């Protein structure tokens, strides 16, 4: 029972931005990994699906931001504008791919959430 409560708390932490999380992950401790390893109930998988949908949305926003920056370089006078555009295009493609992967992962967790214990 205590382990279930701790897991619910950890899921809540993952859904709220937490500045200390980045420092913990740099040290090799990942709350995300711990929660994924412990998720067994439909509610836990539903929470993970919500988390990964949010990560996908963030990746799409980053893709849009870099796409806009790439367009901004079109009218620039820099000798390196093509390199800048290529940089933004690559990041846009990478972020779009990440969004698709996060959505796929969210779907898997949604399917797990539909299962009953």
Beta strands, then each sheet from edge to edge (+ up, - down):
end
